[in-house]
Amino acid sequence: MPVWNFGQPLDGVVQVACTCEDIHESMARMTRELGIGPWFLIEHFPFVKLECWGKPAALDITLALGCSGHTQFELIQQNDDRPSVYRDVAARRGHGFHHWAVAAEPARYDEVVAKYRARGYGLAMDAIVGVGGKAAYLDTFDTLGGFIEVIELTPVVEGLFNMIYQASVGWDGRDPVRRPG
């Protein structure tokens, strides 16, 4: 089974994600309290296609990705008032934990999503992101307290995740917020 350069297996949890009200304050707090960083900030995250609960959708979100050891963390700030899977969870219990992400090889992506759907989990969000990879959120809120995101681990996505991990190895705290690319 292929693995990321930093040892994360496909089909295993590769990321823990949280929503937040203020992404800059959240990055600073998580760096100070948990040593996560540096963060890679993507403002106005681009979607090529987006559906929420089976209906076309549009969202304006800002993401930040950072590592602490072998664990990748994602922060998500929604910049608009549109309905979304992010607002759904925040309305239920406030900001904080939102989802776990698992990685799937492109050839197995649909199979992994189908596996969760066969277990009775609804497809809450279906997307193609700006770098061309697919992502799906499955509604596991009642059983796991949040969603499961399946990420299509294309070479571009794998390269981004590896770059974020490598930046965290031996990080000295300088330049805590960066932009990918």
C-alpha positions as CSV (number, residue, x, y, z in Angstrom):
1,M,0.0,0.0,0.0
2,P,1.5,3.4,-0.9
3,V,2.2,5.8,1.9
4,W,3.0,9.5,2.1
5,N,6.6,10.4,2.6
6,F,5.9,11.0,6.3
7,G,4.4,7.5,6.8
8,Q,0.6,8.1,6.7
9,P,-1.2,5.1,5.2
10,L,-3.9,5.5,2.6
11,D,-7.4,4.8,4.0
12,G,-6.2,5.8,7.4
13,V,-6.8,9.2,9.1
14,V,-4.5,11.8,7.6
15,Q,-6.0,15.0,9.0
16,V,-8.1,16.4,11.8
17,A,-10.1,19.5,10.9
18,C,-11.8,22.2,13.0
19,T,-14.0,25.2,12.1
20,C,-13.2,28.6,13.6
21,E,-14.6,32.1,13.8
22,D,-11.2,33.8,13.3
23,I,-8.6,31.7,11.5
24,H,-5.7,34.0,12.4
25,E,-6.5,33.9,16.1
26,S,-7.0,30.1,15.9
27,M,-3.6,29.6,14.1
28,A,-1.8,31.7,16.7
29,R,-3.5,29.8,19.6
30,M,-2.9,26.3,18.2
31,T,0.8,27.2,17.5
32,R,1.2,28.6,21.1
33,E,-0.7,25.8,22.9
34,L,0.0,22.8,20.7
35,G,3.1,23.6,18.7
36,I,1.4,23.3,15.3
37,G,3.1,25.0,12.5
38,P,4.0,26.6,10.3
39,W,0.5,27.1,8.9
40,F,-0.2,27.3,5.1
41,L,-3.0,29.7,4.5
42,I,-5.3,29.5,1.5
43,E,-7.7,32.4,1.3
44,H,-10.9,32.1,-0.8
45,F,-10.3,28.4,-1.3
46,P,-11.2,27.5,-4.9
47,F,-13.9,25.0,-5.8
48,V,-14.3,23.8,-9.4
49,K,-17.5,22.0,-8.4
50,L,-19.4,21.9,-5.1
51,E,-22.6,20.2,-4.0
52,C,-24.0,20.2,-0.4
53,W,-26.6,17.6,0.4
54,G,-27.0,16.9,-3.3
55,K,-27.6,20.5,-4.4
56,P,-25.3,22.9,-6.2
57,A,-23.6,25.2,-3.8
58,A,-21.1,28.0,-3.5
59,L,-18.9,28.9,-0.5
60,D,-16.2,31.3,0.4
61,I,-13.9,29.7,2.9
62,T,-10.3,30.2,4.1
63,L,-8.2,27.2,5.0
64,A,-5.1,26.8,7.0
65,L,-3.0,23.5,7.1
66,G,-0.2,22.7,9.5
67,C,1.4,19.8,11.1
68,S,2.5,18.7,14.6
69,G,4.6,15.6,14.2
70,H,2.9,13.3,11.8
71,T,-0.6,14.8,12.4
72,Q,-1.9,17.3,9.9
73,F,-4.5,19.9,11.2
74,E,-6.9,22.0,9.1
75,L,-8.6,25.1,10.2
76,I,-11.7,26.3,8.3
77,Q,-13.2,29.7,8.4
78,Q,-16.3,30.4,6.4
79,N,-16.3,33.9,5.0
80,D,-19.9,34.1,4.0
81,D,-23.4,33.4,5.4
82,R,-24.4,30.6,3.0
83,P,-25.7,27.3,4.4
84,S,-22.9,24.7,4.6
85,V,-21.6,21.6,6.3
86,Y,-19.4,23.9,8.3
87,R,-22.3,26.1,9.6
88,D,-24.4,22.9,10.3
89,V,-21.8,21.6,12.8
90,A,-21.1,25.0,14.3
91,A,-24.9,25.5,14.8
92,R,-25.1,22.2,16.6
93,R,-22.3,22.6,19.1
94,G,-20.2,25.7,18.2
95,H,-16.8,25.9,16.5
96,G,-14.2,23.2,17.0
97,F,-13.8,19.7,15.7
98,H,-15.5,19.2,12.3
99,H,-14.1,16.1,10.5
100,W,-11.4,13.5,10.1
101,A,-10.0,13.1,6.6
102,V,-8.9,9.8,5.0
103,A,-6.8,9.7,1.8
104,A,-7.7,7.5,-1.2
105,E,-5.7,6.8,-4.3
106,P,-7.4,8.3,-7.3
107,A,-8.2,4.8,-8.7
108,R,-9.9,3.9,-5.4
109,Y,-11.6,7.2,-4.5
110,D,-15.1,6.3,-5.7
111,E,-14.8,2.8,-4.0
112,V,-13.8,4.4,-0.7
113,V,-16.7,6.9,-0.8
114,A,-19.1,4.1,-1.8
115,K,-17.9,2.0,1.2
116,Y,-19.0,4.7,3.6
117,R,-22.3,5.3,1.8
118,A,-23.0,1.5,2.0
119,R,-22.7,1.9,5.7
120,G,-25.6,4.3,5.6
121,Y,-23.7,7.6,5.8
122,G,-25.2,10.3,3.7
123,L,-23.1,12.3,1.2
124,A,-23.1,15.8,2.8
125,M,-20.6,17.4,0.5
126,D,-19.2,16.5,-2.9
127,A,-16.5,18.7,-4.5
128,I,-13.7,19.1,-7.0
129,V,-11.2,21.5,-5.6
130,G,-9.0,24.0,-7.5
131,V,-6.1,21.6,-7.9
132,G,-8.4,19.1,-9.5
133,G,-8.7,16.6,-6.7
134,K,-12.0,15.3,-5.4
135,A,-13.3,15.5,-1.8
136,A,-16.4,14.1,-0.2
137,Y,-17.8,14.6,3.3
138,L,-19.8,11.7,4.7
139,D,-22.3,12.4,7.6
140,T,-20.9,10.4,10.5
141,F,-21.9,13.1,13.0
142,D,-24.3,10.9,15.0
143,T,-21.8,8.0,15.3
144,L,-18.4,9.8,15.3
145,G,-19.2,13.3,16.4
146,G,-18.2,14.8,13.1
147,F,-17.8,14.1,9.4
148,I,-15.4,11.9,7.5
149,E,-13.8,13.5,4.5
150,V,-12.4,11.3,1.8
151,I,-9.6,13.1,-0.1
152,E,-8.5,12.0,-3.5
153,L,-4.7,11.8,-3.0
154,T,-3.6,13.1,-6.4
155,P,0.1,13.8,-6.9
156,V,-0.6,17.5,-6.5
157,V,-2.4,17.0,-3.2
158,E,0.2,14.5,-2.0
159,G,3.0,17.1,-2.9
160,L,1.2,19.8,-1.0
161,F,0.7,17.6,2.1
162,N,4.3,16.5,2.0
163,M,5.6,20.1,1.7
164,I,3.5,21.1,4.7
165,Y,4.9,18.2,6.8
166,Q,8.5,18.9,5.7
167,A,8.1,22.5,6.7
168,S,7.1,21.4,10.2
169,V,10.2,19.2,10.7
170,G,12.6,21.1,12.9
171,W,10.5,24.3,12.6
172,D,11.9,27.1,14.8
173,G,8.8,29.2,15.1
174,R,9.8,31.7,12.4
175,D,7.4,32.7,9.6
176,P,4.4,31.0,11.3
177,V,1.9,31.8,8.5
178,R,2.8,31.0,4.9
179,R,1.1,30.8,1.5
180,P,1.6,27.6,-0.5
181,G,3.4,27.8,-3.8
